[in-house]
Amino acid sequence: MSIYLLQTINGIGIGMLYFLLAVGLSIVFGLLRFVNFAHGAFYLFGAYFCYQMTRWGWSFWWSLLLAPLAVGAIGWATEKLLLRHVYAKPHEFHILVTVGLALVVQELVILQWGPLGDSVATPELLQGVVMWGSFVYPKYRLFVIGFTAVLAVLLWWLLEGTRLGSAVRAGSESTEMVSLLGMNVFAIFSLVFALGAATAALAGVLAAPIRGAEPFMGIEALGVAFVIVVVGGLGSFSGALVGGLLIGIVQSVMSTLWPEGARIMIYVAMAAVLLLRPHGLLGRKG
């Protein structure tokens, strides 16, 4: 039982990272109706920015602050200079442009840091384990769970309790209505896209001490993010949270029960949810 408890807690930690990764993708789709296949590139940038900053001698804590801001700025510029001009195009064009962008980013990472992965040290403050009787758990993973839980609350407040959040929710229903209220729709688009890029980068920074940084992690992250968005419901914040936790726990527990099939079970869980609720666990119909 202690093994399954450990794996469940591991799953919660992984699931919260998956939530950070997927929530931006979900919100961007809900507002812009734009399918962003370059979303994993922001996660990749976050991990490598963390790696590079620690190589320069900066602490992990500085990378936790600065890498999401830098990647958010990259996301803002990408939306403003490139993606904004393809919103009106068919979805096939969205896929073509963003897949191409993701491949360009991946090749740039390989050119700069090489094709092999690199490890990132756990911050000294969070090295070691916490013990409760016979139960032992790494300090860093506990920090990830607590930190991402606080971030989830802050993101919920941003989307539910602020004027920006009201505009995003209204815009997901009708961008024309937001324009008639005198709000700059394109500025909101840019801010939401930057927020999605920053949260994906933050997931990359937090994941780096656990799994390191390697050039192909963005592709893997993109697949998981889409599974979570589909499971939770397109455009749903709470759906991204529930979907991330569900997929994280399934993957973690199945890595004990059936290590070879842990990745497959993610997609089995997605298929089961879609059979029962075609719009996702918390998705809107229509």
SVG drawing of the C-alpha trace seen along z (x, -y; Angstrom):
<svg xmlns="http://www.w3.org/2000/svg" viewBox="-24 -52 52 57">
<polyline fill="none" stroke="black" stroke-width="0.4" points="0.0,0.0 2.9,-2.4 4.1,-1.9 0.7,-2.8 0.4,-5.8 3.9,-7.0 2.9,-6.6 -0.4,-8.4 1.4,-11.4 3.9,-11.2 0.9,-11.3 -0.4,-14.4 2.9,-16.1 3.1,-15.1 -0.5,-16.0 0.0,-19.5 2.9,-20.0 0.7,-18.6 -2.0,-21.2 0.5,-24.1 1.5,-22.7 -2.1,-22.3 -4.0,-25.2 -2.5,-27.8 -3.3,-25.6 -6.9,-25.2 -7.4,-28.9 -5.9,-29.9 -8.2,-27.5 -11.2,-28.7 -10.6,-32.3 -9.0,-32.3 -10.3,-29.0 -6.6,-28.5 -4.9,-25.1 -1.3,-25.8 1.0,-22.9 4.0,-25.0 2.9,-25.0 5.4,-22.3 8.2,-24.6 7.5,-27.0 7.8,-24.1 11.1,-23.2 12.4,-26.8 11.5,-26.9 13.6,-23.8 16.6,-24.9 16.5,-28.5 16.6,-26.9 19.5,-24.7 21.5,-27.6 20.9,-29.9 22.2,-27.3 25.2,-26.8 25.9,-30.5 25.9,-30.2 22.5,-31.7 20.3,-30.0 17.3,-27.8 15.1,-30.4 16.1,-33.1 15.3,-30.8 12.0,-30.0 11.2,-33.7 12.9,-34.9 12.5,-32.0 8.7,-32.2 8.9,-36.0 11.3,-35.6 9.3,-32.8 6.1,-34.8 7.7,-37.7 8.6,-35.4 5.1,-34.1 3.7,-37.7 6.0,-38.6 5.2,-35.4 1.5,-36.0 1.8,-39.6 4.2,-39.2 3.2,-35.9 0.2,-34.0 -2.2,-37.0 -2.0,-37.0 -3.3,-33.5 -6.3,-33.5 -8.7,-34.0 -7.3,-31.1 -8.6,-27.5 -7.5,-25.2 -5.2,-23.3 -3.2,-26.5 -2.9,-26.9 -1.5,-23.4 1.0,-24.0 2.3,-27.2 2.6,-26.1 4.1,-22.7 6.7,-24.4 7.4,-26.9 7.8,-24.0 10.3,-22.2 12.3,-25.4 12.5,-25.9 13.6,-22.2 16.4,-22.6 17.5,-25.9 17.7,-24.1 19.8,-21.3 22.1,-23.8 22.6,-25.7 22.7,-22.9 23.3,-19.7 21.1,-16.7 21.7,-15.0 19.9,-15.7 21.4,-17.7 20.7,-17.3 19.6,-20.2 20.6,-20.0 17.9,-20.1 18.2,-23.4 20.2,-22.8 17.4,-23.9 15.1,-21.2 17.6,-18.3 17.0,-15.3 13.8,-13.7 11.0,-14.2 10.1,-11.3 6.8,-10.5 7.4,-7.3 8.1,-4.7 7.0,-7.0 9.8,-8.8 9.3,-11.4 11.7,-13.8 11.5,-17.4 11.6,-18.8 8.5,-16.9 6.6,-18.1 7.6,-21.6 6.3,-21.1 3.0,-20.0 2.6,-22.9 4.0,-25.5 1.7,-24.5 -1.3,-24.3 -0.7,-28.0 -0.3,-28.9 -3.5,-27.1 -5.3,-29.3 -3.7,-32.4 -4.6,-31.5 -8.2,-30.8 -8.4,-34.2 -6.9,-35.9 -9.5,-34.3 -12.5,-34.5 -11.9,-37.6 -10.2,-40.2 -11.3,-42.4 -8.9,-40.5 -10.5,-37.2 -13.9,-38.6 -12.8,-39.8 -11.3,-36.4 -14.4,-34.5 -16.6,-37.0 -14.3,-36.7 -14.5,-32.9 -18.3,-33.4 -18.1,-36.3 -15.1,-38.4 -17.5,-40.9 -19.2,-41.6 -15.9,-42.3 -15.0,-44.7 -18.4,-46.5 -17.6,-47.1 -14.5,-49.1 -11.9,-46.6 -8.8,-46.0 -9.5,-42.4 -6.0,-41.9 -4.3,-43.1 -6.3,-40.5 -5.3,-37.9 -1.6,-38.8 -1.8,-38.8 -3.6,-35.4 -1.1,-33.8 1.8,-35.2 0.2,-33.8 -0.1,-30.4 3.5,-30.5 4.7,-31.5 2.8,-28.7 4.2,-26.1 7.7,-27.5 7.1,-27.4 6.2,-23.7 9.4,-23.2 11.5,-24.9 9.9,-22.8 10.3,-19.6 14.0,-20.2 15.4,-19.0 13.2,-15.9 13.8,-14.8 16.5,-17.1 16.3,-19.1 16.4,-17.4 15.5,-18.6 12.6,-16.3 10.7,-16.9 8.5,-19.5 6.9,-16.9 6.2,-14.6 4.8,-17.5 2.5,-18.6 0.9,-15.1 0.2,-15.0 -1.2,-18.5 -3.6,-17.7 -4.8,-14.6 -5.4,-16.6 -7.3,-19.3 -9.5,-16.7 -10.1,-14.8 -10.9,-18.0 -12.8,-19.8 -11.7,-22.3 -11.4,-25.8 -12.0,-24.8 -9.6,-25.9 -11.0,-23.5 -11.1,-20.8 -7.3,-21.3 -6.8,-20.9 -8.9,-17.7 -7.6,-16.3 -4.0,-16.9 -4.4,-15.2 -6.3,-12.3 -3.7,-11.6 -0.8,-12.1 -2.2,-9.6 -3.0,-7.1 0.5,-7.3 2.2,-7.1 0.2,-4.2 0.4,-2.2 4.2,-2.6 4.1,-0.3 1.4,2.1 2.5,2.2 5.6,0.2 5.7,1.0 2.1,-0.2 2.1,-3.3 2.2,-5.7 -0.5,-3.7 -2.8,-3.9 -2.9,-7.7 -4.6,-7.3 -6.8,-4.5 -8.0,-6.9 -8.7,-9.6 -10.7,-7.1 -12.7,-6.0 -13.6,-9.6 -14.6,-10.4 -16.9,-7.4 -18.7,-8.5 -18.5,-12.3 -17.7,-13.2 -17.2,-16.9 -14.7,-16.1 -15.2,-15.9 -15.9,-19.6 -16.3,-20.8 -19.3,-22.8 -21.6,-21.3 -21.9,-22.9"/>
</svg>
